[in-house]
Structures are given as structure tokens and as C-alpha cells.
Amino acid sequence: MPDPFHALVLMNLLFVVGAWCLARPSYAAAAVLVANSVAWALWNQPIEGRVLVSFSIEHGITESDMLSVLAVVIATVTVYRSRVRSRRSDEEALSSAGDERLNRR
């Protein structure tokens, strides 16, 4: 079982990577955030908080598990924003190529 220090380091890493995704969306940032959220869900035992939904005596969803869900949502939004940004840059490249053709005539 990990100690609270390592769990807090992992939680801070989750916050930093989430901010990275929101500030500079990219596929790499989203992938790192999803990997970190999986790690957080597995190793957050020392600071889990209250059980929100109990599946059995041993298993349930805790307050800390909600951070993983939020991280996956942020990663999904990041992938969407990256796709939109890449499509815009492709469209701008095509329109600028069309403008160059018109200027040559």
C-alpha cells in the first residue's frame, strides 16, 4: 500500500497534467492525463475519502475516484479541441493555397 506522500505526489501530477491539457491541448497531453488518472484510481488508497457508492464491503467508488472521472472528461475535451484545431489549420492551409492561385493569375 502506498504511503500518503506518494499519493499526494500523484494527485499533484494529476492536477498539473490536467492544467496542461486545458492550457495547450494535444493528443500527447490527453494520453498522459488518462494514464495518470488510471494510476490515480489504482494508488489513491491513503487519501480516498468517503465512499459514495458501495458495490460490496470491499469495493466502492470514493471521493478521490471522482478525480479520475474528471480527468478522463478533461482528456476527452482535449482530444476534441485538438481535432478542431487541426481541422482549422488544414482549412486555413487550403484557403491560403487557393488565394495564392488567384494572385498568380
C-alpha atoms as a printed R data frame, in Angstrom:
    type eleno elety resid chain resno       x      y       z
1   ATOM     1    CA   MET     A     1   0.000  0.000   0.000
2   ATOM     2    CA   PRO     A     2   1.471  3.390  -0.971
3   ATOM     3    CA   ASP     A     3   2.116  5.988   1.675
4   ATOM     4    CA   PRO     A     4   0.281  9.344   1.717
5   ATOM     5    CA   PHE     A     5   3.306 11.213   0.336
6   ATOM     6    CA   HIS     A     6   3.349  9.260  -2.924
7   ATOM     7    CA   ALA     A     7  -0.427  9.519  -3.245
8   ATOM     8    CA   LEU     A     8  -0.199 13.306  -2.851
9   ATOM     9    CA   VAL     A     9   2.568 13.493  -5.448
10  ATOM    10    CA   LEU     A    10   0.404 11.514  -7.851
11  ATOM    11    CA   MET     A    11  -2.574 13.781  -7.138
12  ATOM    12    CA   ASN     A    12  -0.480 16.896  -7.801
13  ATOM    13    CA   LEU     A    13   0.731 15.344 -11.042
14  ATOM    14    CA   LEU     A    14  -2.899 14.757 -11.981
15  ATOM    15    CA   PHE     A    15  -3.660 18.455 -11.409
16  ATOM    16    CA   VAL     A    16  -0.597 19.623 -13.362
17  ATOM    17    CA   VAL     A    17  -1.314 17.393 -16.357
18  ATOM    18    CA   GLY     A    18  -4.971 18.450 -16.282
19  ATOM    19    CA   ALA     A    19  -3.890 22.101 -16.410
20  ATOM    20    CA   TRP     A    20  -1.506 21.239 -19.266
21  ATOM    21    CA   CYS     A    21  -4.411 19.717 -21.190
22  ATOM    22    CA   LEU     A    22  -6.574 22.774 -20.673
23  ATOM    23    CA   ALA     A    23  -3.805 25.266 -21.486
24  ATOM    24    CA   ARG     A    24  -2.221 23.541 -24.505
25  ATOM    25    CA   PRO     A    25  -4.473 20.797 -25.831
26  ATOM    26    CA   SER     A    26  -2.691 17.967 -27.618
27  ATOM    27    CA   TYR     A    27  -3.056 14.238 -28.072
28  ATOM    28    CA   ALA     A    28   0.082 13.621 -26.003
29  ATOM    29    CA   ALA     A    29  -1.273 15.648 -23.085
30  ATOM    30    CA   ALA     A    30  -4.568 13.746 -23.217
31  ATOM    31    CA   ALA     A    31  -2.779 10.385 -23.257
32  ATOM    32    CA   VAL     A    32  -0.614 11.329 -20.275
33  ATOM    33    CA   LEU     A    33  -3.690 12.532 -18.393
34  ATOM    34    CA   VAL     A    34  -5.578  9.277 -18.999
35  ATOM    35    CA   ALA     A    35  -2.555  7.219 -17.898
36  ATOM    36    CA   ASN     A    36  -2.210  9.364 -14.792
37  ATOM    37    CA   SER     A    37  -5.916  9.062 -13.985
38  ATOM    38    CA   VAL     A    38  -5.698  5.269 -14.178
39  ATOM    39    CA   ALA     A    39  -2.672  5.350 -11.874
40  ATOM    40    CA   TRP     A    40  -4.574  7.645  -9.505
41  ATOM    41    CA   ALA     A    41  -7.571  5.303  -9.402
42  ATOM    42    CA   LEU     A    42  -5.293  2.382  -8.539
43  ATOM    43    CA   TRP     A    43  -2.998  4.050  -5.974
44  ATOM    44    CA   ASN     A    44  -5.093  6.617  -4.107
45  ATOM    45    CA   GLN     A    45  -5.864  4.405  -1.076
46  ATOM    46    CA   PRO     A    46  -4.185  6.558   1.599
47  ATOM    47    CA   ILE     A    47  -6.355  9.603   0.836
48  ATOM    48    CA   GLU     A    48  -9.521  8.119  -0.677
49  ATOM    49    CA   GLY     A    49 -12.139  9.943   1.366
50  ATOM    50    CA   ARG     A    50 -15.710  8.800   1.916
51  ATOM    51    CA   VAL     A    51 -17.347  6.012  -0.031
52  ATOM    52    CA   LEU     A    52 -20.001  7.465  -2.343
53  ATOM    53    CA   VAL     A    53 -21.319  4.237  -3.889
54  ATOM    54    CA   SER     A    54 -20.696  0.836  -2.357
55  ATOM    55    CA   PHE     A    55 -20.653 -2.276  -4.541
56  ATOM    56    CA   SER     A    56 -19.669 -4.659  -1.747
57  ATOM    57    CA   ILE     A    57 -17.971 -4.490   1.628
58  ATOM    58    CA   GLU     A    58 -14.561 -4.324  -0.057
59  ATOM    59    CA   HIS     A    59 -15.335 -2.264  -3.201
60  ATOM    60    CA   GLY     A    60 -16.929  1.074  -3.964
61  ATOM    61    CA   ILE     A    61 -16.490  4.493  -5.551
62  ATOM    62    CA   THR     A    62 -14.863  7.077  -3.301
63  ATOM    63    CA   GLU     A    63 -14.475 10.844  -3.456
64  ATOM    64    CA   SER     A    64 -10.950 10.515  -4.815
65  ATOM    65    CA   ASP     A    65 -12.137  8.277  -7.632
66  ATOM    66    CA   MET     A    66 -14.143 11.234  -8.937
67  ATOM    67    CA   LEU     A    67 -10.831 12.933  -9.792
68  ATOM    68    CA   SER     A    68 -10.120 10.115 -12.246
69  ATOM    69    CA   VAL     A    69 -13.532 10.551 -13.844
70  ATOM    70    CA   LEU     A    70 -12.960 14.302 -14.149
71  ATOM    71    CA   ALA     A    71  -9.510 13.695 -15.645
72  ATOM    72    CA   VAL     A    72 -10.948 11.414 -18.325
73  ATOM    73    CA   VAL     A    73 -13.568 14.069 -19.148
74  ATOM    74    CA   ILE     A    74 -10.832 16.706 -19.467
75  ATOM    75    CA   ALA     A    75  -8.808 14.350 -21.684
76  ATOM    76    CA   THR     A    76 -11.862 13.808 -23.911
77  ATOM    77    CA   VAL     A    77 -12.379 17.557 -24.243
78  ATOM    78    CA   THR     A    78  -8.672 17.941 -25.018
79  ATOM    79    CA   VAL     A    79  -8.852 15.397 -27.848
80  ATOM    80    CA   TYR     A    80 -11.902 17.205 -29.256
81  ATOM    81    CA   ARG     A    81 -10.154 20.586 -29.065
82  ATOM    82    CA   SER     A    82  -7.043 19.151 -30.736
83  ATOM    83    CA   ARG     A    83  -9.125 17.754 -33.601
84  ATOM    84    CA   VAL     A    84 -10.924 21.050 -34.122
85  ATOM    85    CA   ARG     A    85  -7.640 22.947 -34.079
86  ATOM    86    CA   SER     A    86  -6.005 20.602 -36.596
87  ATOM    87    CA   ARG     A    87  -9.036 20.824 -38.907
88  ATOM    88    CA   ARG     A    88  -8.937 24.623 -38.757
89  ATOM    89    CA   SER     A    89  -5.255 24.703 -39.622
90  ATOM    90    CA   ASP     A    90  -5.899 22.325 -42.558
91  ATOM    91    CA   GLU     A    91  -8.732 24.523 -43.814
92  ATOM    92    CA   GLU     A    92  -6.586 27.644 -43.479
93  ATOM    93    CA   ALA     A    93  -3.783 25.963 -45.409
94  ATOM    94    CA   LEU     A    94  -6.199 25.033 -48.189
95  ATOM    95    CA   SER     A    95  -7.730 28.513 -48.325
96  ATOM    96    CA   SER     A    96  -4.326 30.204 -48.377
97  ATOM    97    CA   ALA     A    97  -3.255 27.879 -51.207
98  ATOM    98    CA   GLY     A    98  -6.377 28.926 -53.105
99  ATOM    99    CA   ASP     A    99  -5.572 32.619 -52.506
100 ATOM   100    CA   GLU     A   100  -2.081 32.112 -53.942
101 ATOM   101    CA   ARG     A   101  -3.563 30.611 -57.101
102 ATOM   102    CA   LEU     A   102  -5.849 33.608 -57.527
103 ATOM   103    CA   ASN     A   103  -2.950 36.033 -57.029
104 ATOM   104    CA   ARG     A   104  -0.870 34.281 -59.717
105 ATOM   105    CA   ARG     A   105  -3.490 34.905 -62.413
